[in-house]
């Protein structure tokens, strides 16, 4: 029942675990892909299936076996996830979005809130800033500069993964995250970074009317827990949970801790 199945004939290619009526859609970050939730990296899909849910981990557009979109922006990414949910036709659906995936989840709530009955925002933010801001320009320069100079994703990924993880993260977990990131097509990585830079859905937070968990890592420098707690405070009834000794790659660094936090929330609120 909990064996993983790869589905390519769908609006987004995805991995599927379980056969429960309640469906959890797992949305990965910029340096991820469907395997971020797989048994060799986090085991989140299997853990959710064992708890009675169907877990769906798609490749977002341009990743893995999913075709890209044009324009490559949050609205287009969210629209493809809406199409996937429509094809799945779940009785109840929870979105679990990590980093960029959390932004896609919030964007989806603008497009099709009626499709979703619960939301988990993991290591993410409701806004990244203005696309013409100095901080955003510096962010893009730091991430894209090595690629512009001729480096490939394989040479970039180890340093990026190490920088996002907690100083105490297991070395093998960081290494697996780097392997996953190195497989991201460079064109997709560039497009995804540009898509998140101008993201801003702060005004949506006060309008959300569903169970929400904001899941932070104590050592996350990309989405600091103080900012995630502030985000949770703007959502009516939202829960905030901070995992100790965990960085931005929380589901990969501490799978047992991460998966248990998810399942505890879903059992109570979904």
N, C-alpha and C positions, 0 to 999 in steps of 0.2 A: 504493500500500500504506500510506503514512504519512499520507494525507489524514485530516483530523479529521471525525468524524461526531457529531452531537448526537442522543442517545438519550433520549427522554422516557418511553417505555413500559417502565419498570423501577422497582424499589423506590426508587431515587433517580435523578433525571435526571442525565445525565452526558455528558461529552465522551469520545470514544474515538479513540485513534490506534493504528495498527498491528494486526497479526494474529498476534503471537507466542504460543506456548503459555504463556510465563511472563508473569504479569499484575502490573503495578504499579498500586496504587490510591493516588491522590494526594488527601490530605485537607487542606483549606484551613483558615485561621484565622478568628477572629471577624469581621474586616473583609474577608473574602475572598469566594470563590465559585469555581465551576469555572474561570472565565477567569483565575484566578491562575496557572494552569499552561499557559495558551494562548500562541499564537505572538506575540500583540501585547504580552504582559507578561513572560513568562519563557521560553517555548519548551521547557519541560520535557517536555511530552507528546510533542512532535515529536522531541526528542533521545532519549527513551527508545525511541520507535518505530524510529528510525534505528539504534539499538543492538540491535534485535531483540526488543524487549518489546512487549506490548500495554499501553498506558497508559490508565487510566480515571480521569477527574477528575470526581467527583460534586459536585453541589450538596448540601451537608448540609441536613437538614430546615429548612424555612423560608427557605432561600436559593434564588434563581433560580426554577427550575421544579419544585423538590421541595416537597411539602406539609410543613407543620410537624408536630410531635409534641406530645403532652400526656401526662405531664409532660415539660417540656423540660429534660432532665437528661442526664448523660453516658451512663447506661445506655440511655436511649431512643435517643440519637444512635448509639451503638455498635451497637445492635440493628438499626437501619436499614442500617448498613454491612454487617453480617453477612448481612442479607437480600439485599443487592446482590451480595455475593460468592457467595452460594448460587445466585443467578440466573445469574451469569457462569460458574460451575463451572470455575474455572481449575485446571490441573494443579499449578501452583505460584503462590503469591501473596506479594507483598511489600507492606507498608503503608508509605507515605511520608507522615508527618504533620507539618505545620508548625503551631506554636503550639497553638491549640485542637485542631487536627487531630491533633497528637501525643498529646494527652490522650485523644482519642477512640480512637486506635490502642491506647494502653495499656489503656483500658477494654475494648476488644474482646478483648484477650488474656485478660481475666478470663472473658468470655462464651464465646469460641470460639477458643481458642489453636490448636486443630488445623487451623484454616482458613488459618493464616499460616506461611510458611516463612522470612521475614526481615522486619526492621523497621528503618526509618529515622526517628529522632526529631530533628526540625529546629526549632531555636529554641523549645524547649518545656521543660516541667518535669514531674516525676512528682507534684508536689503544688503547690497554690496556697495552701493555708492553711485556717484554720477560718472557716466562713461568718459567725461572730459575732465575729471578731477585729477589732481597731481598724484595722489596716492594710487589711484587706479592705473594711471599711466606707468608709474614705477612698478606696480605689480606685474603688468603685462610685459614690461621691459625685462624684468628679472626672469620671468617664466619663458618668454619667447626669445630672448637674446641668444642663449646657447644654440637654439634651433636655427636662428638666423645665421649664426656663425658656422653652421654645418654639422653640429652635433645631432645625433639621432635620439629617439626616445629611449633606446636601450642604455645609452650613456647618461642620459638625464635622470632616469627613473630612480636609481639607487639613492642619490643625494636627496631627491624630493621626498621619497618615502621615509628616509631617516629623519628629515627635517619635520615631517608631520607627526611622527610617532612620539610617544613618551620616551624620555631618556631611559626608562626602566623596561621598555617593551622588549619582549623576547626577540632575539636576533633572527630566528627563523621566520617569525611572523612578519618582520620588516622585509626580509628577503622575498617572501612570497608576495607581499604587496608590491614590491619593486618589479617582480616578474610580470604581475598583472598589468602594471602601469606601462611597462616597456612594450606591451602588445597593442597599446592604443595607437591607432593610425595618427600620424603627425597632423594631418589636415583636420581630423576630428578634434584633437587636443587643442589646436589653435582656435577652432570655431567655438568649442565649448568654453574656453577661457573668455573669449570676447562676449559670449552670451551671458555669462554670470556677472561680468563687470558692471553692467548697467542695471542689474536686477534690483527692483524696489517694490515690495508689496507690504510695506509697513501698515498702510491704511487698511489692509485686509484683516489684520489680527483681531481687531475689536469686533469684527463682523462674524467671526467663526462661531458656529453653534453646533459643535460636535465634540466628542471626547478627544483630547489632544495630550500627547506626552512629548515634552521637550527633553531629550536625552543628551547629556553633555559628558565630556571627559575632563577630568580634573586638570590634565596637562595639555589640553587642546589649545594651541596657539592660533589656529585658523578660526575657530568658533569658540572663544573663551566662555567658560561656564557663567561668568557674570552677565555676559551679553545674552546668553541663552535663557538665563533666569529672568532677565528683563523682558525678553520676548514672551516667555510664558506668562508673566504678570499682566500682559496686555490681552491675553486670550481668556475669555470667561471659562472658569472651571478647569483650566489646563493644569497638568501636573508637571513638575520639574524634578528630574533625577540626575545626580552627578555621580559618575563612576570614578572611584579613587584610582590614581596611578595609571590613568588611561589617556592617550592622546587623541589626535584627530582620526586615526584609523581604528577606532574603538572596536568595531566588530571583528577586525582581524587581530588586534593586539590582545584582547581579552574576550574570546568568544563565549565562554561559559557565563561570565558576568553580563555581557551584552544580551545574550539570548534569554537569560532568565529575567532581566529587566523588561524586555519586550513581552514575554509570555505572561508575567505577573500583571502588567498593564492590560493586556488583551483579555485575560480571564476576568478582570474586574469591570472593564469598561466597554468591551466589544462583544 
